[in-house]
Amino acid sequence: MRNEHFEEDELMVIALFQEKTRQETIDLLKQTLEVLEETTEEASEDEMIMVLTSAIEKLQQIEDKYYYSLDLHTYLNDLEEEADEH
């Protein structure tokens, strides 16, 4: 594993992303667990796979929603401008 060195601003972007996705991820996992607990023993493997596949897709949607809501374009442009000034 290589060491990554992050600037303070980069850490802030990561923290914002984690903060925004954290609660929705926890809520989705709780809902999925409830569905799995309510599932009867008669549920087929295909039904169980569908529940888990759905949860995975929703987790990806949460990640995408907040990733694209971050203003990375402005952030990256600011980094370029700072580099040009030095």
Phi and psi restraints in degrees (range 20) as a CNS / XPLOR table:
assign (resid 1 and name C) (resid 2 and name N)
       (resid 2 and name CA) (resid 2 and name C) 1.0 -92.7 20.0 2
assign (resid 2 and name N) (resid 2 and name CA)
       (resid 2 and name C) (resid 3 and name N) 1.0 151.1 20.0 2
assign (resid 2 and name C) (resid 3 and name N)
       (resid 3 and name CA) (resid 3 and name C) 1.0 -79.5 20.0 2
assign (resid 3 and name N) (resid 3 and name CA)
       (resid 3 and name C) (resid 4 and name N) 1.0 133.7 20.0 2
assign (resid 3 and name C) (resid 4 and name N)
       (resid 4 and name CA) (resid 4 and name C) 1.0 -108.0 20.0 2
assign (resid 4 and name N) (resid 4 and name CA)
       (resid 4 and name C) (resid 5 and name N) 1.0 137.9 20.0 2
assign (resid 4 and name C) (resid 5 and name N)
       (resid 5 and name CA) (resid 5 and name C) 1.0 -111.9 20.0 2
assign (resid 5 and name N) (resid 5 and name CA)
       (resid 5 and name C) (resid 6 and name N) 1.0 114.9 20.0 2
assign (resid 5 and name C) (resid 6 and name N)
       (resid 6 and name CA) (resid 6 and name C) 1.0 -106.0 20.0 2
assign (resid 6 and name N) (resid 6 and name CA)
       (resid 6 and name C) (resid 7 and name N) 1.0 142.0 20.0 2
assign (resid 6 and name C) (resid 7 and name N)
       (resid 7 and name CA) (resid 7 and name C) 1.0 -76.5 20.0 2
assign (resid 7 and name N) (resid 7 and name CA)
       (resid 7 and name C) (resid 8 and name N) 1.0 162.9 20.0 2
assign (resid 7 and name C) (resid 8 and name N)
       (resid 8 and name CA) (resid 8 and name C) 1.0 -57.3 20.0 2
assign (resid 8 and name N) (resid 8 and name CA)
       (resid 8 and name C) (resid 9 and name N) 1.0 -42.3 20.0 2
assign (resid 8 and name C) (resid 9 and name N)
       (resid 9 and name CA) (resid 9 and name C) 1.0 -65.0 20.0 2
assign (resid 9 and name N) (resid 9 and name CA)
       (resid 9 and name C) (resid 10 and name N) 1.0 -38.3 20.0 2
assign (resid 9 and name C) (resid 10 and name N)
       (resid 10 and name CA) (resid 10 and name C) 1.0 -64.5 20.0 2
assign (resid 10 and name N) (resid 10 and name CA)
       (resid 10 and name C) (resid 11 and name N) 1.0 -40.5 20.0 2
assign (resid 10 and name C) (resid 11 and name N)
       (resid 11 and name CA) (resid 11 and name C) 1.0 -63.6 20.0 2
assign (resid 11 and name N) (resid 11 and name CA)
       (resid 11 and name C) (resid 12 and name N) 1.0 -36.4 20.0 2
assign (resid 11 and name C) (resid 12 and name N)
       (resid 12 and name CA) (resid 12 and name C) 1.0 -64.6 20.0 2
assign (resid 12 and name N) (resid 12 and name CA)
       (resid 12 and name C) (resid 13 and name N) 1.0 -42.1 20.0 2
assign (resid 12 and name C) (resid 13 and name N)
       (resid 13 and name CA) (resid 13 and name C) 1.0 -62.3 20.0 2
assign (resid 13 and name N) (resid 13 and name CA)
       (resid 13 and name C) (resid 14 and name N) 1.0 -43.8 20.0 2
assign (resid 13 and name C) (resid 14 and name N)
       (resid 14 and name CA) (resid 14 and name C) 1.0 -62.9 20.0 2
assign (resid 14 and name N) (resid 14 and name CA)
       (resid 14 and name C) (resid 15 and name N) 1.0 -43.4 20.0 2
assign (resid 14 and name C) (resid 15 and name N)
       (resid 15 and name CA) (resid 15 and name C) 1.0 -63.9 20.0 2
assign (resid 15 and name N) (resid 15 and name CA)
       (resid 15 and name C) (resid 16 and name N) 1.0 -41.4 20.0 2
assign (resid 15 and name C) (resid 16 and name N)
       (resid 16 and name CA) (resid 16 and name C) 1.0 -62.1 20.0 2
assign (resid 16 and name N) (resid 16 and name CA)
       (resid 16 and name C) (resid 17 and name N) 1.0 -43.9 20.0 2
assign (resid 16 and name C) (resid 17 and name N)
       (resid 17 and name CA) (resid 17 and name C) 1.0 -61.9 20.0 2
assign (resid 17 and name N) (resid 17 and name CA)
       (resid 17 and name C) (resid 18 and name N) 1.0 -46.7 20.0 2
assign (resid 17 and name C) (resid 18 and name N)
       (resid 18 and name CA) (resid 18 and name C) 1.0 -64.0 20.0 2
assign (resid 18 and name N) (resid 18 and name CA)
       (resid 18 and name C) (resid 19 and name N) 1.0 -40.9 20.0 2
assign (resid 18 and name C) (resid 19 and name N)
       (resid 19 and name CA) (resid 19 and name C) 1.0 -62.7 20.0 2
assign (resid 19 and name N) (resid 19 and name CA)
       (resid 19 and name C) (resid 20 and name N) 1.0 -42.9 20.0 2
assign (resid 19 and name C) (resid 20 and name N)
       (resid 20 and name CA) (resid 20 and name C) 1.0 -71.5 20.0 2
assign (resid 20 and name N) (resid 20 and name CA)
       (resid 20 and name C) (resid 21 and name N) 1.0 -35.5 20.0 2
assign (resid 20 and name C) (resid 21 and name N)
       (resid 21 and name CA) (resid 21 and name C) 1.0 -85.3 20.0 2
assign (resid 21 and name N) (resid 21 and name CA)
       (resid 21 and name C) (resid 22 and name N) 1.0 -24.1 20.0 2
assign (resid 21 and name C) (resid 22 and name N)
       (resid 22 and name CA) (resid 22 and name C) 1.0 -56.1 20.0 2
assign (resid 22 and name N) (resid 22 and name CA)
       (resid 22 and name C) (resid 23 and name N) 1.0 -56.2 20.0 2
assign (resid 22 and name C) (resid 23 and name N)
       (resid 23 and name CA) (resid 23 and name C) 1.0 -66.4 20.0 2
assign (resid 23 and name N) (resid 23 and name CA)
       (resid 23 and name C) (resid 24 and name N) 1.0 -41.0 20.0 2
assign (resid 23 and name C) (resid 24 and name N)
       (resid 24 and name CA) (resid 24 and name C) 1.0 -64.7 20.0 2
assign (resid 24 and name N) (resid 24 and name CA)
       (resid 24 and name C) (resid 25 and name N) 1.0 -37.6 20.0 2
assign (resid 24 and name C) (resid 25 and name N)
       (resid 25 and name CA) (resid 25 and name C) 1.0 -64.7 20.0 2
assign (resid 25 and name N) (resid 25 and name CA)
       (resid 25 and name C) (resid 26 and name N) 1.0 -44.8 20.0 2
assign (resid 25 and name C) (resid 26 and name N)
       (resid 26 and name CA) (resid 26 and name C) 1.0 -61.1 20.0 2
assign (resid 26 and name N) (resid 26 and name CA)
       (resid 26 and name C) (resid 27 and name N) 1.0 -45.7 20.0 2
assign (resid 26 and name C) (resid 27 and name N)
       (resid 27 and name CA) (resid 27 and name C) 1.0 -61.7 20.0 2
assign (resid 27 and name N) (resid 27 and name CA)
       (resid 27 and name C) (resid 28 and name N) 1.0 -43.4 20.0 2
assign (resid 27 and name C) (resid 28 and name N)
       (resid 28 and name CA) (resid 28 and name C) 1.0 -63.9 20.0 2
assign (resid 28 and name N) (resid 28 and name CA)
       (resid 28 and name C) (resid 29 and name N) 1.0 -42.1 20.0 2
assign (resid 28 and name C) (resid 29 and name N)
       (resid 29 and name CA) (resid 29 and name C) 1.0 -65.6 20.0 2
assign (resid 29 and name N) (resid 29 and name CA)
       (resid 29 and name C) (resid 30 and name N) 1.0 -37.1 20.0 2
assign (resid 29 and name C) (resid 30 and name N)
       (resid 30 and name CA) (resid 30 and name C) 1.0 -63.8 20.0 2
assign (resid 30 and name N) (resid 30 and name CA)
       (resid 30 and name C) (resid 31 and name N) 1.0 -44.4 20.0 2
assign (resid 30 and name C) (resid 31 and name N)
       (resid 31 and name CA) (resid 31 and name C) 1.0 -62.6 20.0 2
assign (resid 31 and name N) (resid 31 and name CA)
       (resid 31 and name C) (resid 32 and name N) 1.0 -42.2 20.0 2
assign (resid 31 and name C) (resid 32 and name N)
       (resid 32 and name CA) (resid 32 and name C) 1.0 -63.4 20.0 2
assign (resid 32 and name N) (resid 32 and name CA)
       (resid 32 and name C) (resid 33 and name N) 1.0 -42.3 20.0 2
assign (resid 32 and name C) (resid 33 and name N)
       (resid 33 and name CA) (resid 33 and name C) 1.0 -62.2 20.0 2
assign (resid 33 and name N) (resid 33 and name CA)
       (resid 33 and name C) (resid 34 and name N) 1.0 -42.1 20.0 2
assign (resid 33 and name C) (resid 34 and name N)
       (resid 34 and name CA) (resid 34 and name C) 1.0 -60.5 20.0 2
assign (resid 34 and name N) (resid 34 and name CA)
       (resid 34 and name C) (resid 35 and name N) 1.0 -43.5 20.0 2
assign (resid 34 and name C) (resid 35 and name N)
       (resid 35 and name CA) (resid 35 and name C) 1.0 -62.0 20.0 2
assign (resid 35 and name N) (resid 35 and name CA)
       (resid 35 and name C) (resid 36 and name N) 1.0 -44.2 20.0 2
assign (resid 35 and name C) (resid 36 and name N)
       (resid 36 and name CA) (resid 36 and name C) 1.0 -65.3 20.0 2
assign (resid 36 and name N) (resid 36 and name CA)
       (resid 36 and name C) (resid 37 and name N) 1.0 -37.6 20.0 2
assign (resid 36 and name C) (resid 37 and name N)
       (resid 37 and name CA) (resid 37 and name C) 1.0 -68.5 20.0 2
assign (resid 37 and name N) (resid 37 and name CA)
       (resid 37 and name C) (resid 38 and name N) 1.0 -32.9 20.0 2
assign (resid 37 and name C) (resid 38 and name N)
       (resid 38 and name CA) (resid 38 and name C) 1.0 -80.1 20.0 2
assign (resid 38 and name N) (resid 38 and name CA)
       (resid 38 and name C) (resid 39 and name N) 1.0 -15.4 20.0 2
assign (resid 38 and name C) (resid 39 and name N)
       (resid 39 and name CA) (resid 39 and name C) 1.0 -68.3 20.0 2
assign (resid 39 and name N) (resid 39 and name CA)
       (resid 39 and name C) (resid 40 and name N) 1.0 131.3 20.0 2
assign (resid 39 and name C) (resid 40 and name N)
       (resid 40 and name CA) (resid 40 and name C) 1.0 -76.4 20.0 2
assign (resid 40 and name N) (resid 40 and name CA)
       (resid 40 and name C) (resid 41 and name N) 1.0 164.6 20.0 2
assign (resid 40 and name C) (resid 41 and name N)
       (resid 41 and name CA) (resid 41 and name C) 1.0 -65.6 20.0 2
assign (resid 41 and name N) (resid 41 and name CA)
       (resid 41 and name C) (resid 42 and name N) 1.0 -16.8 20.0 2
assign (resid 41 and name C) (resid 42 and name N)
       (resid 42 and name CA) (resid 42 and name C) 1.0 -81.9 20.0 2
assign (resid 42 and name N) (resid 42 and name CA)
       (resid 42 and name C) (resid 43 and name N) 1.0 -4.1 20.0 2
assign (resid 42 and name C) (resid 43 and name N)
       (resid 43 and name CA) (resid 43 and name C) 1.0 -66.1 20.0 2
assign (resid 43 and name N) (resid 43 and name CA)
       (resid 43 and name C) (resid 44 and name N) 1.0 138.5 20.0 2
assign (resid 43 and name C) (resid 44 and name N)
       (resid 44 and name CA) (resid 44 and name C) 1.0 -78.1 20.0 2
assign (resid 44 and name N) (resid 44 and name CA)
       (resid 44 and name C) (resid 45 and name N) 1.0 163.7 20.0 2
assign (resid 44 and name C) (resid 45 and name N)
       (resid 45 and name CA) (resid 45 and name C) 1.0 -61.5 20.0 2
assign (resid 45 and name N) (resid 45 and name CA)
       (resid 45 and name C) (resid 46 and name N) 1.0 -36.4 20.0 2
assign (resid 45 and name C) (resid 46 and name N)
       (resid 46 and name CA) (resid 46 and name C) 1.0 -63.2 20.0 2
assign (resid 46 and name N) (resid 46 and name CA)
       (resid 46 and name C) (resid 47 and name N) 1.0 -38.9 20.0 2
assign (resid 46 and name C) (resid 47 and name N)
       (resid 47 and name CA) (resid 47 and name C) 1.0 -65.6 20.0 2
assign (resid 47 and name N) (resid 47 and name CA)
       (resid 47 and name C) (resid 48 and name N) 1.0 -41.3 20.0 2
assign (resid 47 and name C) (resid 48 and name N)
       (resid 48 and name CA) (resid 48 and name C) 1.0 -65.1 20.0 2
assign (resid 48 and name N) (resid 48 and name CA)
       (resid 48 and name C) (resid 49 and name N) 1.0 -41.4 20.0 2
assign (resid 48 and name C) (resid 49 and name N)
       (resid 49 and name CA) (resid 49 and name C) 1.0 -63.5 20.0 2
assign (resid 49 and name N) (resid 49 and name CA)
       (resid 49 and name C) (resid 50 and name N) 1.0 -38.7 20.0 2
assign (resid 49 and name C) (resid 50 and name N)
       (resid 50 and name CA) (resid 50 and name C) 1.0 -63.1 20.0 2
assign (resid 50 and name N) (resid 50 and name CA)
       (resid 50 and name C) (resid 51 and name N) 1.0 -41.2 20.0 2
assign (resid 50 and name C) (resid 51 and name N)
       (resid 51 and name CA) (resid 51 and name C) 1.0 -62.3 20.0 2
assign (resid 51 and name N) (resid 51 and name CA)
       (resid 51 and name C) (resid 52 and name N) 1.0 -46.7 20.0 2
assign (resid 51 and name C) (resid 52 and name N)
       (resid 52 and name CA) (resid 52 and name C) 1.0 -68.9 20.0 2
assign (resid 52 and name N) (resid 52 and name CA)
       (resid 52 and name C) (resid 53 and name N) 1.0 -39.2 20.0 2
assign (resid 52 and name C) (resid 53 and name N)
       (resid 53 and name CA) (resid 53 and name C) 1.0 -62.9 20.0 2
assign (resid 53 and name N) (resid 53 and name CA)
       (resid 53 and name C) (resid 54 and name N) 1.0 -41.9 20.0 2
assign (resid 53 and name C) (resid 54 and name N)
       (resid 54 and name CA) (resid 54 and name C) 1.0 -61.3 20.0 2
assign (resid 54 and name N) (resid 54 and name CA)
       (resid 54 and name C) (resid 55 and name N) 1.0 -43.1 20.0 2
assign (resid 54 and name C) (resid 55 and name N)
       (resid 55 and name CA) (resid 55 and name C) 1.0 -62.7 20.0 2
assign (resid 55 and name N) (resid 55 and name CA)
       (resid 55 and name C) (resid 56 and name N) 1.0 -42.5 20.0 2
assign (resid 55 and name C) (resid 56 and name N)
       (resid 56 and name CA) (resid 56 and name C) 1.0 -63.5 20.0 2
assign (resid 56 and name N) (resid 56 and name CA)
       (resid 56 and name C) (resid 57 and name N) 1.0 -43.1 20.0 2
assign (resid 56 and name C) (resid 57 and name N)
       (resid 57 and name CA) (resid 57 and name C) 1.0 -62.6 20.0 2
assign (resid 57 and name N) (resid 57 and name CA)
       (resid 57 and name C) (resid 58 and name N) 1.0 -40.8 20.0 2
assign (resid 57 and name C) (resid 58 and name N)
       (resid 58 and name CA) (resid 58 and name C) 1.0 -67.5 20.0 2
assign (resid 58 and name N) (resid 58 and name CA)
       (resid 58 and name C) (resid 59 and name N) 1.0 -36.4 20.0 2
assign (resid 58 and name C) (resid 59 and name N)
       (resid 59 and name CA) (resid 59 and name C) 1.0 -62.3 20.0 2
assign (resid 59 and name N) (resid 59 and name CA)
       (resid 59 and name C) (resid 60 and name N) 1.0 -40.8 20.0 2
assign (resid 59 and name C) (resid 60 and name N)
       (resid 60 and name CA) (resid 60 and name C) 1.0 -65.3 20.0 2
assign (resid 60 and name N) (resid 60 and name CA)
       (resid 60 and name C) (resid 61 and name N) 1.0 -38.1 20.0 2
assign (resid 60 and name C) (resid 61 and name N)
       (resid 61 and name CA) (resid 61 and name C) 1.0 -65.2 20.0 2
assign (resid 61 and name N) (resid 61 and name CA)
       (resid 61 and name C) (resid 62 and name N) 1.0 -39.3 20.0 2
assign (resid 61 and name C) (resid 62 and name N)
       (resid 62 and name CA) (resid 62 and name C) 1.0 -61.2 20.0 2
assign (resid 62 and name N) (resid 62 and name CA)
       (resid 62 and name C) (resid 63 and name N) 1.0 -47.9 20.0 2
assign (resid 62 and name C) (resid 63 and name N)
       (resid 63 and name CA) (resid 63 and name C) 1.0 -60.0 20.0 2
assign (resid 63 and name N) (resid 63 and name CA)
       (resid 63 and name C) (resid 64 and name N) 1.0 -47.6 20.0 2
assign (resid 63 and name C) (resid 64 and name N)
       (resid 64 and name CA) (resid 64 and name C) 1.0 -62.4 20.0 2
assign (resid 64 and name N) (resid 64 and name CA)
       (resid 64 and name C) (resid 65 and name N) 1.0 -44.5 20.0 2
assign (resid 64 and name C) (resid 65 and name N)
       (resid 65 and name CA) (resid 65 and name C) 1.0 -57.1 20.0 2
assign (resid 65 and name N) (resid 65 and name CA)
       (resid 65 and name C) (resid 66 and name N) 1.0 -47.0 20.0 2
assign (resid 65 and name C) (resid 66 and name N)
       (resid 66 and name CA) (resid 66 and name C) 1.0 -80.0 20.0 2
assign (resid 66 and name N) (resid 66 and name CA)
       (resid 66 and name C) (resid 67 and name N) 1.0 -30.4 20.0 2
assign (resid 66 and name C) (resid 67 and name N)
       (resid 67 and name CA) (resid 67 and name C) 1.0 -62.7 20.0 2
assign (resid 67 and name N) (resid 67 and name CA)
       (resid 67 and name C) (resid 68 and name N) 1.0 -46.6 20.0 2
assign (resid 67 and name C) (resid 68 and name N)
       (resid 68 and name CA) (resid 68 and name C) 1.0 -75.4 20.0 2
assign (resid 68 and name N) (resid 68 and name CA)
       (resid 68 and name C) (resid 69 and name N) 1.0 -14.8 20.0 2
assign (resid 68 and name C) (resid 69 and name N)
       (resid 69 and name CA) (resid 69 and name C) 1.0 -82.4 20.0 2
assign (resid 69 and name N) (resid 69 and name CA)
       (resid 69 and name C) (resid 70 and name N) 1.0 -18.3 20.0 2
assign (resid 69 and name C) (resid 70 and name N)
       (resid 70 and name CA) (resid 70 and name C) 1.0 -69.5 20.0 2
assign (resid 70 and name N) (resid 70 and name CA)
       (resid 70 and name C) (resid 71 and name N) 1.0 140.8 20.0 2
assign (resid 70 and name C) (resid 71 and name N)
       (resid 71 and name CA) (resid 71 and name C) 1.0 -88.5 20.0 2
assign (resid 71 and name N) (resid 71 and name CA)
       (resid 71 and name C) (resid 72 and name N) 1.0 66.3 20.0 2
assign (resid 71 and name C) (resid 72 and name N)
       (resid 72 and name CA) (resid 72 and name C) 1.0 -71.1 20.0 2
assign (resid 72 and name N) (resid 72 and name CA)
       (resid 72 and name C) (resid 73 and name N) 1.0 -30.7 20.0 2
assign (resid 72 and name C) (resid 73 and name N)
       (resid 73 and name CA) (resid 73 and name C) 1.0 -58.5 20.0 2
assign (resid 73 and name N) (resid 73 and name CA)
       (resid 73 and name C) (resid 74 and name N) 1.0 -49.8 20.0 2
assign (resid 73 and name C) (resid 74 and name N)
       (resid 74 and name CA) (resid 74 and name C) 1.0 -63.3 20.0 2
assign (resid 74 and name N) (resid 74 and name CA)
       (resid 74 and name C) (resid 75 and name N) 1.0 -42.8 20.0 2
assign (resid 74 and name C) (resid 75 and name N)
       (resid 75 and name CA) (resid 75 and name C) 1.0 -60.4 20.0 2
assign (resid 75 and name N) (resid 75 and name CA)
       (resid 75 and name C) (resid 76 and name N) 1.0 -46.1 20.0 2
assign (resid 75 and name C) (resid 76 and name N)
       (resid 76 and name CA) (resid 76 and name C) 1.0 -67.3 20.0 2
assign (resid 76 and name N) (resid 76 and name CA)
       (resid 76 and name C) (resid 77 and name N) 1.0 -37.8 20.0 2
assign (resid 76 and name C) (resid 77 and name N)
       (resid 77 and name CA) (resid 77 and name C) 1.0 -63.4 20.0 2
assign (resid 77 and name N) (resid 77 and name CA)
       (resid 77 and name C) (resid 78 and name N) 1.0 -40.1 20.0 2
assign (resid 77 and name C) (resid 78 and name N)
       (resid 78 and name CA) (resid 78 and name C) 1.0 -61.8 20.0 2
assign (resid 78 and name N) (resid 78 and name CA)
       (resid 78 and name C) (resid 79 and name N) 1.0 -39.1 20.0 2
assign (resid 78 and name C) (resid 79 and name N)
       (resid 79 and name CA) (resid 79 and name C) 1.0 -63.9 20.0 2
assign (resid 79 and name N) (resid 79 and name CA)
       (resid 79 and name C) (resid 80 and name N) 1.0 -42.3 20.0 2
assign (resid 79 and name C) (resid 80 and name N)
       (resid 80 and name CA) (resid 80 and name C) 1.0 -62.9 20.0 2
assign (resid 80 and name N) (resid 80 and name CA)
       (resid 80 and name C) (resid 81 and name N) 1.0 -43.3 20.0 2
assign (resid 80 and name C) (resid 81 and name N)
       (resid 81 and name CA) (resid 81 and name C) 1.0 -63.0 20.0 2
assign (resid 81 and name N) (resid 81 and name CA)
       (resid 81 and name C) (resid 82 and name N) 1.0 -41.3 20.0 2
assign (resid 81 and name C) (resid 82 and name N)
       (resid 82 and name CA) (resid 82 and name C) 1.0 -64.1 20.0 2
assign (resid 82 and name N) (resid 82 and name CA)
       (resid 82 and name C) (resid 83 and name N) 1.0 -39.7 20.0 2
assign (resid 82 and name C) (resid 83 and name N)
       (resid 83 and name CA) (resid 83 and name C) 1.0 -66.6 20.0 2
assign (resid 83 and name N) (resid 83 and name CA)
       (resid 83 and name C) (resid 84 and name N) 1.0 -38.5 20.0 2
assign (resid 83 and name C) (resid 84 and name N)
       (resid 84 and name CA) (resid 84 and name C) 1.0 -66.8 20.0 2
assign (resid 84 and name N) (resid 84 and name CA)
       (resid 84 and name C) (resid 85 and name N) 1.0 -32.3 20.0 2
assign (resid 84 and name C) (resid 85 and name N)
       (resid 85 and name CA) (resid 85 and name C) 1.0 -70.8 20.0 2
assign (resid 85 and name N) (resid 85 and name CA)
       (resid 85 and name C) (resid 86 and name N) 1.0 -25.4 20.0 2
